[in-house]
Amino acid sequence: MLQLRPYQHEIVDFVLANPRCNLFVPMGAGKTVSTLTAIDILTLIDDVLPVLVIAPLRVASSTWPDEVRKFPHLRHLVVSVVTGSTSERRAALRKPADIYCINYENLQWLDDELGENWPFKMVVADECTKLKSFRLSQGSVRAKALAKHVHKRAKRYVGLTGTPAPNGLKDVWGFQWFVDKGIRLGRSFDAFKSRWFQSLQVGNSRFATQLVPLPFAQEQIQDAVRDVCLTIDIQKYFDIKEPIVNTIPVTLPPKARQLYRDMEKEMFLQLGDIEVEAFSAAAKTQKCLQLASGAIYTDEHGAWEPVHDAKLDALESIIEEANGMPVLVAYHFKSDLARLLK
């Protein structure tokens, strides 16, 4: 049986008590399993199914389904991953499930596909700062696609992020609107802007301006949303001298997995017109490590070929979740460095 940490109980209780809320929980603190536990409890006391989870692609396709499989108390929940080709997404939508996971880029497609037949009674926006550009008149297409339904048809909403304002307080209005429709911070972004910001000219052009928060803005904005936003300070619960280890499994795509098996068993693989051979057990180990990283060296002069982007995609989602916090990345091969920099 899962033993939640004290702050995770706090997360669960907050979701249960607040039908629409934001959770500001740092990376690696278990916000996914906490939210899933709250969903599981809600299925017993409220009519919340089906639930729509929106997340970055790797998180939607791997992290949420993996968390359900990982914890015994959640395994009865059926998850359908709505990613891939159009036909694959449609098949996933038709599959009976408790939770449907989709990436942000497919929100417009989901709106076009379902229209007024939107079935989701609860919405979870993982990395909800991706909705920060929402505006009533302009803004991102995907945020608008969700905005059509989140207040009209979803009785519950949870936004999740590690850092709510990585680029400043101006980002808060967009994703907070999905909680309260502008009640706390202003019915429009212009109202929000005029109350808590001043526009200052940058450089010589009078058209180049930036929004600067007024001295009282941070305190007043925090006070305004405090009742529907929970912030978890992880340092209160962990010895900060010890690292919090969060292992993120990465699944090799089928083609890369087959190449890995070929090298592992035969010490040889065919990559298009290129033949790659290992002449010793040590060389084979190096080739397998290269394949797992995403690119393999094809000759002794340092030429290499890309094989997959799975680890790059995982890193991208980590950086998105870090939301402006510094990230230190260690790499193994020069090919890794080239691909990371690109």
N, C-alpha and C positions, 0 to 999 in steps of 0.2 A: 504494500500500500504506500502511495506517495506521501512523504512527509514534507509539507510545504514549509518554507522558511517563514518567520514572523511577518516580514514585509510582503510576502506573497499572499498570506491571509488578508493583509490589509488591502491588497489589490482586488482580491476576490470580493471582499465585503463592499468595497467602493463600487465595483461594477453592479453588484446586486442592488445596492441602495440608490444608484443613480442611472436611470434609464438612458441618459445621454451624457457622455463624459469623455474626457481626455486623460490618458495616463502617460506621465513623463517618467519613464523607467529606463535606466542606462543599459547599454548593450551587455549581454551575458547574464542579466539578472533574473531570467526566467519569466519574462512577461508573456511569452506565448503560452506556456503551460498554465500560468495563472489565469489568463483569459479563457483558455479552453476549459479549465475547471469551473470558472464562473458560468460559462455557456452550459456545461453539463448540469449544474445545479438549476439554472434557469429553465431547462427543459422539464424539470419536475414541478416548477411553481408558476411558470408563465408560458404563453404561446409564442415562442421565439423562432421556431423552425419553419423554413430553412434559414440558415445563417449564411451571409455572404462575407467572405474574407478577401480583402483587396491588399495586395502586397507587391513588392518588387518581384520580378519573374522567378528568380531562384528560390526566394522565400515562399512564394505562393506554390510552386511546384514541388518543393522538397521539405522545407522547414515545418510548415503546418501539418502536412500529412505524416511526417516523421515523428513529430511530437505526439500525435494521437497513437501511433504504433508503439512508441517508446514507453508510455505510461499505462499500466494495466487498468487504472480506473477510467481511462478515456477510450479504450480499444473498442467499445461498443458503438462509438460515434462513427458514422460513415462519412467519408470525405471524398468529394469528387473534384479533381483538378481541371479547371476550365482553361487550358492552355493548348498550344500547338496550332495545327491548321484549322481552318474554318470548320471542316467536317468533324475533326476531333473535339473542338470546343462544343459544337452542337450535340455530339454524342454525350459529352460529359454533362451538359445541361439536362439532357433527357434522363440521365441515370438518377434513380431515387437516392437521395443522400440527405444527411443532416447539415453538412457544411460544404459550401462550394467555394473554391479558392481560385481567384483570377488575378492577373497582373494589371497594373494601372493602365498600361497601353491598350488594353482590350476593353476598357470601360465604355468607350463610344460604341464599339461593336455590340456590347451587351445591351446597351440602351436601344440600339437599332433592332436587335434581335427580339427583345422582350416587349419593348414599348409599354403599353398600359397593363400588360400581363406580368409586371414585376412581382415576383413571389416572395422576396426576401423580407422577413419580419425583423431581422437584426443585421446590422452591418458593422464589420470591424475593419477599420482602415489602418493597416500596419505601415509604419513610416508615413503617418498622416501629414507630415510637412510637405509631401508631394502635392497636397491640395492647397498649398499656401497662395498660389496665384489665382485662386477663385475670385471672381468679381461678379456682381449682379448683371452687368452689361457686357463686359469683356472677360478676359481671362482664359485659362486653358480649357480645351474642349473636353478632356476627360473629367475634370472637376465639374464642369457644367452637366455632363451626362449623369454623374452621381447626384448632383444637386436636385435634379428633377424628381428624384424618388426618395431621398434619404429622410426628408421630413414628412412627405405625403404618405409613404407606404411602410416605412420602417419604424417600428415602435421603439426600438433600441439602437443605439449607436455607440461605438467605442473607438476612439482614436488613440493610436500608440506611437510613441516616438521617444528617442533617447534625449534629444536636445531640441526643445520646441522653437527656439529662435536663433539658429546659427548665424543668420545674416542680419540680425537686429529685430527689434520689436515690430517693425512693419510687417513681418511675415505672419504674425499671430492672427490677425483678423480672418484671413482666408480659411485656415483649417478650423478655427473656433466657430465659424458660421455653421459648420456641419453639426455642431453640438446644440446651438441655441438660436440659429437663424438671425444672429446679430443683436439679440436682446441685450447682451452684456457689454459689447464693444461698439455698438452702432449698427443701425440697419443697413448701412452701406459703407464701403471702404472710404468714401469721401468724408462721411461723418466721423469715422474712426480717425482719419488723417487730420481733420481740422481740430479735433478735440485734443490730441496728444502729440502732434508733430508740428514742426515748422519747416518750411521749404527754403533751403539755402542754395545760393548760386555757387556752382563749381567752375572755376576758370573764368574765361572772358565772355563766353556765350551765355546770354540770358536764358537760353532754353536748356542749358545743362544745370540741373538742380539735383539735390539729394534731400531725402527726408531725414530730419534729425529729431530724435525724441526730445520733448520738453523735460525739464528737470524732474518733474513729478510723475512723468509718464509710467515708468517701470512699476513704481509702487502702486499706482492707481489701477493699472491694467491687471497686475497680479491680484489685487484685492477684488477686482470685478469678476474674475473667473475662478477664484479660489474654491467656490462651493462645488464646481463641476470638474475641477482638474486636480488630479493627485500627483504629487511629485515625490519620488522615492530617492532619498539620499543613501546610496549604497554604502558609503563610508561608515554609517551608523551601525551597520550590521556585520561588516567584515573587518578583519585586521588588514589595514591598507598596506602593511609591510609585506603581505603575502599576495601573490598574483591570483586573480580569479581565472581559472583555466576553462575555456569554452571551446571544446573540440567541435569543428564544423566538418562533417563528412561531405565529400564531393563524389558524386556518382559519375563514373566515366561514361561518355556516350557509347552506344553499341559498337560503332566502327572502331573507336579508340580501344575499347575493351578487347575486341578481336585481335587488333594489332599487338596489344600487350600480351595476350595469350600466345600468339604466334611466336613472339620473341621469347617468352618464358619457356615454351615447350620445345621450339625448333631452333632457337637462337638465330632466327632469320625472319624477316618480314618484307613484304612487297608494298611500297607506298607509291601508287601510280606507276610511273616508269622507273622508279628508284628502288634498288635493292639494298637493304641494310642487313649486315651480318655481324654477329658478335663472335669473336674467336676464343673467348675464355669465359669462365663463370663470372669473373669480376666485370668484364666488359658487358656481359648480359645484364648484370645488376644495374650498371650505369644506364644502359639503354632503357630498361624498364622504368627507372627513376625519371628519365627524360620523357618517356611516354606519359607517365602519370602527371608530370608537370605541364605537358601540353605541346611540346615540340621535341623532335629527335634529330640528333646530328647524323648526317648522311655520309660524311667522309672525314678523313683525318685532318683536313684543312680548316675545319670549323664551319662548314656549310650546314645549315639545318632547315628543316621543314616543319611548319605548324601541323598539329594533329587535332587539337580540340581547344576550346575556350572555357572549359568547365571551371577551372581554378580561377581564371580571370573573372568570370561571372560571379563566383563566390566572393572574391575580393571586392568587386564592385558593390555588392550588396552590403559588405561590412563597412565600406567607406560611406555608403549612403546612410547606414544606421549611425555611424560615428558623427555624421552631420556637422562637419567642421572641426571636430576634435582631431588632434594629431594622430596619425597612424604610422607605425614603424613596420616596414615590410622587409623580411629577409628572403633572399632568393638563392637558388642553388647554381643555376647555369647562366652563362652569358645570354643565351637565347631567352631565358626568363626575363632578364633585365631589359632586353630590346623590346619584348612584347609588353612589359609593364610600362615602359616609358611611352610607347606608342599609344 
